[in-house]
């Protein structure tokens, strides 16, 4: 199991890195707006999690003689998720800390302009306070890293549960035991 987890986790981590670099280049070259960047960012986070499904399926078919319980699949999937989660958190934290230290401020500027157009003055003031508090917290690399791990693990857990439900398969002998 360890080899499968490390292999497919590494594939997911490599995919995270490739998606991150390609996304960054696409944004840099095209100068696309923040809304489009947000959508692409979510694709960047979710697509590499396909390796959870692929790794779990490989484990079931090639290592475990074509059968896997829901719990076994859940275990394999969650362990695979941890590797790209840590990789993405590291990549993203390095990016916002040293490569583009104004990343969150730029997003905040965009959000502030959007809120200025749609919120009442009282709501806008409350939202401004929340944005400034969030900016302060986001400047802490440990917090930023931790939040990114939590986000990827949460998304990966959803993918893992779905994959486990789709892939669970027991032999007839195991079903009667």
C-alpha positions as CSV (number, residue, x, y, z in Angstrom):
1,X,0.0,0.0,0.0
2,X,2.8,2.4,0.8
3,X,4.3,2.3,-2.7
4,X,0.8,3.1,-4.2
5,X,0.2,5.9,-1.8
6,X,3.7,7.4,-2.4
7,X,3.5,7.0,-6.2
8,X,0.0,8.5,-6.7
9,X,0.6,11.1,-4.0
10,X,3.7,12.2,-5.9
11,X,1.8,12.2,-9.2
12,X,-0.8,14.5,-7.5
13,X,1.9,16.7,-6.1
14,X,3.6,17.0,-9.4
15,X,0.3,17.8,-11.1
16,X,-0.3,20.5,-8.4
17,X,3.1,22.0,-9.3
18,X,2.5,21.9,-13.0
19,X,-1.0,23.3,-12.7
20,X,0.2,26.1,-10.4
21,X,3.0,27.1,-12.8
22,X,0.8,26.9,-15.8
23,X,-2.0,28.9,-14.1
24,X,0.5,31.5,-12.9
25,X,2.0,31.8,-16.5
26,X,-1.5,32.0,-18.0
27,X,-2.5,34.8,-15.6
28,X,0.8,36.6,-16.1
29,X,0.7,36.4,-19.9
30,X,-3.0,37.2,-20.4
31,X,-3.6,39.6,-17.6
32,X,-7.0,38.0,-17.0
33,X,-9.3,39.4,-14.4
34,X,-9.6,38.2,-10.8
35,X,-12.9,36.4,-11.3
36,X,-11.5,34.2,-14.1
37,X,-8.3,33.7,-11.9
38,X,-10.5,32.4,-9.1
39,X,-12.2,29.8,-11.4
40,X,-8.9,28.7,-12.8
41,X,-7.5,28.5,-9.2
42,X,-10.2,26.1,-8.2
43,X,-9.5,23.9,-11.2
44,X,-5.8,24.0,-10.2
45,X,-6.8,22.7,-6.8
46,X,-9.2,20.0,-7.8
47,X,-7.8,18.4,-11.0
48,X,-4.7,16.8,-9.4
49,X,-7.0,15.1,-6.9
50,X,-8.0,12.8,-9.8
51,X,-4.9,10.8,-8.6
52,X,-6.9,9.8,-5.5
53,X,-9.3,7.9,-7.7
54,X,-6.6,6.5,-10.0
55,X,-4.4,5.4,-7.0
56,X,-7.3,3.8,-5.2
57,X,-8.4,2.0,-8.3
58,X,-4.8,0.8,-8.9
59,X,-4.6,-0.4,-5.4
60,X,-7.9,-2.3,-5.7
61,X,-7.1,-3.9,-9.1
62,X,-3.4,-4.5,-8.9
63,X,-2.5,-4.9,-5.3
64,X,-5.6,-6.1,-3.6
65,X,-6.8,-8.7,-6.2
66,X,-9.7,-6.7,-7.5
67,X,-11.5,-6.0,-4.2
68,X,-11.5,-3.1,-1.8
69,X,-13.8,-2.2,1.1
70,X,-15.1,1.3,1.5
71,X,-12.9,1.8,4.6
72,X,-9.8,0.5,2.8
73,X,-10.5,2.8,-0.2
74,X,-11.0,5.7,2.3
75,X,-7.7,5.0,3.9
76,X,-5.8,4.8,0.6
77,X,-7.4,7.9,-0.7
78,X,-6.8,10.1,2.4
79,X,-3.2,9.0,2.6
80,X,-2.8,9.9,-1.1
81,X,-4.4,13.3,-0.6
82,X,-1.9,14.3,2.1
83,X,1.0,14.4,-0.3
84,X,-0.5,16.9,-2.8
85,X,-2.0,18.9,0.1
86,X,1.4,19.4,1.6
87,X,2.9,20.1,-1.8
88,X,0.3,22.7,-2.7
89,X,0.5,24.4,0.6
90,X,4.3,24.7,0.3
91,X,4.0,26.0,-3.3
92,X,1.3,28.5,-2.5
93,X,3.0,29.7,0.6
94,X,6.3,30.3,-1.2
95,X,4.4,32.1,-3.9
96,X,2.5,34.5,-1.7
97,X,5.4,35.0,0.7
98,X,8.3,35.6,-1.7
99,X,7.3,35.6,-5.3
100,X,4.2,37.8,-5.1
101,X,4.0,39.2,-1.6
102,X,1.1,41.5,-2.7
103,X,-1.1,38.7,-3.9
104,X,-3.7,39.0,-1.2
105,X,-3.6,42.8,-1.2
106,X,-4.4,42.7,-5.0
107,X,-7.3,40.4,-4.4
108,X,-8.5,42.6,-1.5
109,X,-8.4,45.7,-3.8
110,X,-10.6,43.9,-6.3
111,X,-13.0,42.7,-3.7
112,X,-13.2,46.1,-2.1
113,X,-14.2,47.7,-5.4
114,X,-16.9,45.0,-5.9
115,X,-18.3,45.5,-2.4
116,X,-18.2,49.3,-2.8
117,X,-20.7,48.9,-5.7
118,X,-23.0,46.4,-4.0
119,X,-23.1,47.0,-0.3
120,X,-24.6,49.7,1.9
121,X,-22.1,52.0,3.7
122,X,-22.7,50.2,7.0
123,X,-22.2,46.7,5.4
124,X,-19.2,48.0,3.4
125,X,-17.5,49.3,6.6
126,X,-18.0,45.9,8.3
127,X,-16.7,44.1,5.2
128,X,-13.6,46.4,5.1
129,X,-12.8,45.5,8.7
130,X,-13.1,41.8,7.9
131,X,-10.9,42.1,4.8
132,X,-8.1,44.0,6.8
133,X,-8.2,41.4,9.5
134,X,-7.9,38.6,6.9
135,X,-5.0,40.4,5.2
136,X,-3.2,40.5,8.5
137,X,-3.7,36.8,9.1
138,X,-2.7,35.8,5.6
139,X,0.7,37.5,6.0
140,X,1.6,34.8,8.5
141,X,3.3,32.0,6.4
142,X,2.5,29.3,9.1
143,X,-1.2,30.2,9.0
144,X,-1.2,30.4,5.2
145,X,0.4,27.0,4.9
146,X,-2.0,25.5,7.5
147,X,-5.1,26.9,5.8
148,X,-3.9,25.6,2.4
149,X,-3.4,22.1,3.8
150,X,-6.9,22.2,5.4
151,X,-8.5,23.3,2.1
152,X,-6.8,20.6,0.0
153,X,-7.5,17.9,2.6
154,X,-11.1,19.0,2.7
155,X,-11.5,18.9,-1.0
156,X,-9.5,15.6,-1.2
157,X,-11.8,14.1,1.5
158,X,-14.8,14.8,-0.7
159,X,-13.0,13.2,-3.7
160,X,-11.9,10.3,-1.5
161,X,-15.4,9.5,-0.3
162,X,-16.9,9.7,-3.8
163,X,-14.0,7.5,-5.1
164,X,-14.4,5.0,-2.3
165,X,-18.1,4.7,-3.0
166,X,-17.5,4.2,-6.7
167,X,-14.6,1.8,-6.3
168,X,-15.6,-0.4,-3.4
169,X,-15.8,-4.0,-4.6
170,X,-15.6,-7.2,-2.6
171,X,-15.3,-10.7,-3.9
172,X,-18.2,-13.0,-3.2
173,X,-16.2,-14.8,-0.5
174,X,-15.5,-11.5,1.3
175,X,-19.1,-10.5,1.1
176,X,-20.2,-13.6,3.0
177,X,-17.5,-13.4,5.7
